[in-house]
């Protein structure tokens, strides 16, 4: 494939037309049109719908643009870095992060990173849904306990664990009775398997509230309405102050936070810098470090 023709195709697609691309780059419109036509001929595909006053990408053209725009940007960045003799991070860095991590820690992380790397334009989207990194143009995603994916490379940068906590005024149930609980979503299990220094046991829960975020659950538990299942990083200060008590650790594998990026891409200077920044923020990747970062 002719990379120059591909670059010109991306230029036209990004600006939304041959004339706009020509004016923005001081390139001859005829040259751009010829190169795009040559690319269409080589691929045996029509990449633009021509006609009227608007130029629109075909379905195939849109797919090609989405899959090649980031790759061409990486090539440009690599060439510029080699030419300048260094790998100074700059350009746009798009990250998708879980809602809870974004609410508690990402604001400080993003601000610190922006101050340290002013030439990087950081864009963070907070969402818990699975994203297609290639199709949606993300450079990096942060996910909790992600499913294995051969197309992605990842590393754990934080570990946490779930505990059942409640107000000191709420007695822990005995004799198989249920305790009032604050559930996360309608599918929350009504029995929680926990382990304590005395062994393993089961806590039955009668949901009195159903909330969607961990922070709102913590606030409701603090108010004494019921017990909740929460990351210890979010309630460690409450436990230390005695405003909440620990009924036991959830008997399940630990919670792990991963950074993921496409395995077929070279690791850009921007992504490397962000991974290093996370390592500096959480050198050991423990729940205590996250709790200290979150604060009260």
N, C-alpha and C positions, 0 to 999 in steps of 0.2 A: 504494500500500500504506500502511495506517495504521501509522506508526512507533511510536505508543504501544502498539498491539496487538502489534506485532512485539517491542517491548521487553518486554512482559509475557510473551509466549511464551518469550522467552529466559530470563526470570527463572524461570519454572516449569520449563523444561528444565534449567537449571543446578542448581536445588535438588531436582529429582526428584519434584515433586508440588505441587499447588495449596496444600495445607495447610502444607507446609514453607516454600514461598515466601511465603505470607501471614504466617507467624510470624516469618520472618527479616526481613521488610520492614515489618511492621505495616500491611499492606494487607489490605482485605477479601478473603476467599477468593472470594466471589461475584463481585466485580469482576474478579478475575483470570480466573475461569472464563468470564465473559461475553466478555471481550476476546479470549481464545483462541478461543472459539467463533465470534466475528465474523471473526477472521482466517481460520479454517478455511473459513467460508462464502465469504469474498471470494476465497480461492484455490481453492475447490472441491476441497479436499484434507483428509484426516484426518491430523492432526499427532501425535496421541497415541492409544495403545491404552488405552481405558478399560475397567475391569473388575477385580474382585478388589481387593486392597489396594495393588497397585503400579501406578504410572503409567509407561508406557514410550513412548518415541518410536517412531513408525512410521519406515520407511525414508525417506519424504519429509520427515518432521519432523526426523530426524537430519541430513539433507543441508541443510535450511534453517538449523538451529542452527549447524552447522559453518561455513557460509558467511556468516552474519550476525553472529555473536557478536563477532568481531574488529572488524567495521565499526562496530557500535554502540559498542564500547569506544573506537574512534577518534573517533567523533562526540562522545562524552562528554568525552574528553580535550581535543578542540579547543575545545568550548564552555567548559570550565573554564579553559583557557589564555587564551582571549579575555577571559573575565570577570575573571581575575586580572591581565590586562595583560601577560602574559609567556608564554613557552613553556618552563617548567621541566620537564625530563624526569622522569617518574614512572610507576609501573605496571610491568607485566610485559613483559619483552623476551625472546622465545624465538629462539634462534639454532641453526642446524645447521652444524657445521664439520667439515672432513676430519679423520680420525684423526691423521695425522702432525702437522698444524698444531696440533691440540688438545694432543697429547702434548708438543710442544716449546715452544709459545709461548702457548697460550690461557689457561693457568693464571695467568700474570703479567698478561696483558691483562685477563682477567675481574676479577682482584683490584684492579688499578689503576682500572678503570672503576667497580667497586662503591664504592671509597673516594671517588671524585670525584662519583659520582651515587648517594648512599645511598637515594634514594627510588625507584630503579629496581630491580626484582627480576629479575636476570639469570639465565636458564636456558639452558645450553649443552648440546646433544646432539652427541656425537662419532660420526660415521658417514660412510662414503664412498658410500653408495647415493644415487641420485637421490631427492629428496623432493618431494612435492606441497605447496607452501607454503600454499596456500589450504586444502586438505583437512586438513592436519596442523597448521595453526595456527602456522606459523613467521612471524616478522616479518622475518627476514633469514637468508640462507644464504651460506656461504663455500664456494666450489668451485674446483677446479683445472681449468683449460682447459675450461670448461663448453661444451656444445653451444648454438648459438643458440636463443633462446626468445623469441618475440614478446611473450609475456605477462609477461616480466621485464625490469627495468631493472638494469644492472650497471655496475661500474667496476673496473678493475684497481688493486689496492693493493700488490701485491708481484710481483716477477719473480725467477725463479731459473733455474738451468740444471743439467743433469745431466752428471756426469763419471764416468769409470771410474777407480777408485782401488784401490790394493793396498798390502800391507806392503812396505817396502823390501827385505825378505828374499825376496820372491817375484819371480823374474825375469820380465820381460815376454817372452812367447813370440816366436820368430822362425821363419822358414821355413814359415809356414802352420800351425804347431802350435797346439793349443788350450791355454788356460790354465785352471786350476781356477777356478770361479766360484761366487758365491753369488747364486742367482736369487730374484727376487720372484715367487712363484707358479709353478705348473707351466707356464704359457703364456709364460714369459720367453723371448725370442729367444736363440738360442745363438750369434749373431754380432752384434757391436756395431760400428756405423759411428761412427768418431771422427775428430776433426780436431785437429791440433796445429800448432805453428809450422812443422813440416816438411811439412804437407799432410794429406790425408785417407788413412785406412787402415781395415782391418777387423781386429777382434780376435775370434778364435774362443774360445768358452767351453765348458768341460765342467763342467756344474753338479755340485758336490759337496754343496751344501746348498740347500734350498728353504725360504725363510722368508717371512712374510707382512707384516712391517712394516719400514719403512726403518731404524728404530733398531736392530732386531735384526740386520739386514743389516750395518749399520755396525759393530756390536760384533763380529760374526763376521769381518768384513774386518780389523778391528783385531787380532784374534787370529791372523791370518796364514793362515786356511784357504783363502782364494781372493780373487779380484778381485770388485768389486761396482760396480753402477751406482747412483749416489747424488746427491742435490742438493748442490751445492757449499756451500750454507749450512750443511749438516749436518757437513761434513768440513773446512771451511776452517781451523779451528784445528789439526786433525791435519796438514794439508798445511803450515801455517806452522811447526809444531814438527818436521816431518820424520818423524813416526810413520807417516804414509801418503804415498804418492807418486801423482802424477797421470799416468795413462796416456793421457789425452786427453779432450776434451769431446765428448759425444754429438752427432753431426751431425743435429740435429733442432731444430724451433722451441723457443724458450724456454718454460719452465714459468711460467704466469701464475696468480695467485690473484685471484679475483673476489669482490666482495660483490654479492649479487643480492637484489632485492625486487620485489614485484608492481607492474607498471606502472600498474595501475588504482587503486592506493591513494595517498592523500596520504602524503607522507613524514612520519612522526610525529616528535615531538621526541626520543623515545627512540632511534629509528633514526638520526636526524641526529647525535645526540650520540655514538653508537657509531662511526659513520663518521668523525667528526672525531677521535675518540680513536685510531682506527687510523692516521689521517693523521699525528697527532702521534708515534705510536710508530714509524712508518716513513715519514718525510717524503719520501724520494726513491724508496721502494719497491724498493730494491736487495737483492740476495742478501747483500751485506756487512752491511747493516742488520739483516737477519734473523739472520745468523750472530752478530752482536754481541748481539742480543736473546736468542738461545738460550743463548749462553755455551758453556762446555765441558761 
